[in-house]
Amino acid sequence: MSRRARLLAAGVVLAAAAILLGRPLGAQPAPGGTAPAAPAAFGPALLFAMNDGRSGLELWRADAGGAPPRQLLDIRPGPAGSYPSGFTLLGEPGAGGALYFTANDGQHGLELWRTDGTPAGTRQVADIQPGAADGLPNHLAVLGGQLLFSADDGQHGFELWASRGDAASTRLLADLHPGPGGSSPRLFTAVGDQLFFVADDGRHGAELWVTDGTREGTRLVKDIRPGPEAAHPQQLVVVDGRLFFVADDGRHGGELWTSDGTAAGTRLVADQRPGATGANPRYLTAWRGALYFAADDGQHGTELWRCDGEGRQLQLVADIAPGPAHAVPSFLTPAGDLLYFSANDGLHGSELWATDGTRGGTRMVADLVPGPSPSAPNRLWAHGRQLLFAALHPDKGYELHISDGTAEGTRLLADLNPGTGSSYPHDFTRVGDTVFFIADGAEGLTRLWTLAPDGRITALP
């Protein structure tokens, strides 16, 4: 297969390593190691990747009770590390379910692994590309009791694979691009008993495909951009059993499309910005049976839009930055009765906004940094009916904030890195009633933290 395709797939598999070794937003790991990353809930525990400075990047476990995190298993003994990433749950914890991931034990390359949360229950599933070479499983997804993913066995390039959790059931499901080139399947999105994805079979370019988990039921949905050129479907989102996505058919530019899994039912929703430029919808988010997103129709700038669940009616929710200016609604996140997002109305900088889905109900929640300077809210995450997020405080840097949708109820929750330093909280993950997250504490050391039901925030040792 091409060097570029393999590098892209390797980049997906090693995303955790990229996060850990090249910390986003300037955070620093603990001395001699790397910060926690790629957290995933598994029953009463949080599993994640971390380098303690001795064992390399390995698999760790933390429990909600507040005990110190512990290394679950040193998959690759020594300082090199196994680089676990791509954690995906199949089944129920405690009832035969497991968390699947990619790791390298130093003998078999980056291959498919599974864990039940115990050292004894952590093992390699299959050596997809035999020997020390990498099978590089990536884009793991679940459909009908089996795991579907992209991998390279060294003969077919990156193709569609399936597994039920053991070597015997791990198999090449479909060779969509025969030969070593590979179709590079990705963006797996389940809709009922089908899984949509994007792949390039070598004849149609990167287009929309679907599978029911069998070879016979794996097919091209539609050649949206006819011929070998690619439509490049992206941002696949499900609204009440219907798929929405962005694609370019070669005439309309990047626009909103929808599909029911048939060629006849795959269509352009609307040519929001006539011509080849396209409205380029982004931040597609399902909420209350509709699709919300940001797009530029060429008249209002990049603003907040709504599409009904059938993909028939499109409307501008609000022109937040009036005229052709761009409000750029970003990080759309439902919480409680509101859809929160970051936007810039041209007067207050990028601040926290919310909508109830109507023009009149779309408003700035709070001007956290008064005036035109931005607080730049990001890492938005629903915490029950409230919202947790990172934002810039005028005196304390990027810190943890909370909002109930009112100006009075939007506030700094904790200054985790005291003073003007920033904590950059991110990767919020719920385990039972406890919320785990990653942030910088004193002196910028990146650690795992917990937010208890009673509001106590604790840095784990």
Salt bridges, closest charged atoms under 4 A:
ASP52 OD2 - ARG54 NH2 3.12
ASP63 OD1 - ARG61 NH2 2.90
ASP63 OD2 - ARG70 NH1 3.04
ASP105 OD2 - HIS108 ND1 2.73
ASP152 OD2 - ARG6 NH1 2.52
ASP153 OD2 - HIS156 ND1 2.73
ASP201 OD2 - ARG203 NH2 3.64
ASP201 OD2 - HIS204 ND1 2.69
GLU229 OE1 - ARG225 NH2 3.49
ASP248 OD2 - ARG225 NH1 3.77
ASP249 OD2 - ARG251 NH2 3.91
ASP249 OD2 - HIS252 ND1 2.65
ASP296 OD2 - ARG273 NH1 3.02
ASP297 OD2 - HIS300 ND1 2.71
ASP337 OD1 - ARG288 NH2 3.73
ASP337 OD2 - ARG385 NH2 2.54
ASP345 OD2 - HIS348 ND1 2.74
ASP415 OD2 - LYS396 NZ 3.90
ASP427 OD2 - HIS426 NE2 3.73
ASP454 OD2 - ARG456 NE 2.74
